[in-house]
Amino acid sequence: MDYKELRKLLDTFVSETVLKAQQNIGATQSVSRFKVSTSIRKNFVASGQLKSSLRGRVNSDLSLSFYAVGPAKKYAHVIEYGQMGKSEAPTNDPNFMPTPNKLPRASMPPSSAIEKWLITKNVKLREAGTGRFTKVTDARRKSIAYAIAKAIEKRGRVGLHYFENAYLEMLEKYGPEIVKTASEDINIELLKTFRLVKRK
């Protein structure tokens, strides 16, 4: 069976899932906990490298694959699933809790990468106590980057689940149509087979 129409629909499903996953990276996500809605901003990636590396495909057996290519594939799973810290969890929110048994415990990332992230995002600093904005010096930025790196090592990282959430959203949108198209393709293939049997 070639499932021609189903394959076309799955190609669309995969393309839109990848597009939605790209939008999810750095997006604001609404989390509902105990009937209280909270918006959480997740700016994990500074360069856009992960966003442009996301891919998806329909395999020959009609299974679907979603993945990252290039340098970003080294850390794409960490951003997706999160990491547990050495001494505590990064969050108590199940929506962003790291997925158990998916990843090793977090190690201390290079503070130079975090420093670059602070510059790219133009992060402003405030004085302790007064809350007033203060001048950002190179030394202060290095110190803060190191402190963040140590905190990641201790507490890990929350998972963004950019592909999982995109997949579930697109499944809700396309699920009924996929089931209907699969059924129609099976009927077509069965009719073809029945005609061949009749001719014999």
Backbone hydrogen bonds, N-H to C=O, Kabsch-Sander energy under -0.5 kcal/mol:
donor,donor_aa,acceptor,acceptor_aa,energy
7,R,3,Y,-2.7
8,K,4,K,-1.8
9,L,5,E,-2.1
10,L,6,L,-2.7
11,D,7,R,-2.1
12,T,8,K,-1.6
13,F,9,L,-2.5
14,V,10,L,-2.8
15,S,11,D,-2.3
16,E,12,T,-2.5
17,T,13,F,-2.0
18,V,14,V,-2.4
19,L,15,S,-2.1
20,K,16,E,-2.4
21,A,17,T,-2.4
22,Q,18,V,-2.2
23,Q,19,L,-1.8
24,N,20,K,-1.9
25,I,21,A,-1.0
25,I,22,Q,-0.5
26,G,24,N,-0.6
26,G,42,K,-0.7
27,A,24,N,-1.5
29,Q,40,I,-2.4
31,V,29,Q,-0.5
31,V,38,T,-3.6
33,R,31,V,-0.6
33,R,36,V,-2.7
36,V,33,R,-1.7
37,S,35,K,-0.5
38,T,31,V,-3.1
40,I,29,Q,-3.0
40,I,38,T,-0.5
42,K,27,A,-1.2
42,K,40,I,-0.6
43,N,41,R,-0.6
44,F,42,K,-1.1
52,S,48,G,-1.9
53,S,49,Q,-0.7
53,S,50,L,-1.0
54,L,50,L,-0.7
54,L,51,K,-0.8
55,R,67,Y,-3.1
57,R,65,S,-2.1
59,N,57,R,-0.6
59,N,63,S,-3.1
62,L,59,N,-2.2
65,S,57,R,-2.3
67,Y,55,R,-2.2
69,V,53,S,-1.5
72,A,69,V,-0.6
73,K,70,G,-1.6
74,K,71,P,-1.6
75,Y,72,A,-1.5
76,A,72,A,-1.6
79,I,75,Y,-1.8
80,E,76,A,-1.9
81,Y,77,H,-2.9
82,G,78,V,-2.4
83,Q,157,R,-2.2
85,G,88,E,-1.1
85,G,155,R,-0.8
86,K,153,E,-1.9
87,S,154,K,-1.9
88,E,154,K,-1.4
96,F,93,D,-1.6
97,M,93,D,-0.7
99,T,81,Y,-1.6
102,K,99,T,-1.4
106,A,84,M,-2.9
113,A,110,P,-1.0
114,I,110,P,-1.1
115,E,111,S,-2.5
116,K,112,S,-1.9
117,W,113,A,-1.9
118,L,114,I,-2.4
119,I,115,E,-1.8
120,T,116,K,-2.8
121,K,117,W,-2.6
122,N,119,I,-0.8
123,V,118,L,-2.3
125,L,134,T,-0.6
127,E,132,R,-3.1
130,T,128,A,-1.0
131,G,127,E,-2.2
134,T,125,L,-2.6
137,T,135,K,-0.7
141,R,137,T,-2.5
142,K,138,D,-2.4
143,S,139,A,-2.1
144,I,140,R,-2.4
145,A,141,R,-2.7
146,Y,142,K,-2.2
147,A,143,S,-2.0
148,I,144,I,-2.4
149,A,145,A,-2.3
150,K,146,Y,-2.2
151,A,147,A,-1.9
152,I,148,I,-2.3
153,E,149,A,-1.9
154,K,150,K,-2.0
155,R,151,A,-3.6
156,G,152,I,-2.7
157,R,83,Q,-2.1
159,G,96,F,-2.2
160,L,79,I,-3.1
161,H,79,I,-0.6
161,H,80,E,-1.5
165,N,161,H,-2.6
166,A,162,Y,-1.2
167,Y,163,F,-2.9
168,L,164,E,-2.3
169,E,165,N,-2.1
170,M,166,A,-2.5
171,L,167,Y,-2.4
172,E,168,L,-1.8
173,K,169,E,-1.4
174,Y,170,M,-3.3
175,G,171,L,-2.6
178,I,174,Y,-2.7
179,V,175,G,-2.3
180,K,176,P,-2.3
181,T,177,E,-2.7
182,A,178,I,-2.5
183,S,179,V,-2.1
184,E,180,K,-2.2
185,D,181,T,-2.6
186,I,182,A,-2.2
187,N,183,S,-2.2
188,I,184,E,-2.2
189,E,185,D,-2.4
190,L,186,I,-2.6
191,L,187,N,-2.3
192,K,188,I,-2.2
193,T,189,E,-2.3
194,F,190,L,-2.6
195,R,191,L,-2.3
196,L,192,K,-2.0
197,V,193,T,-2.1
198,K,194,F,-2.3
199,R,195,R,-2.1
200,K,196,L,-1.2
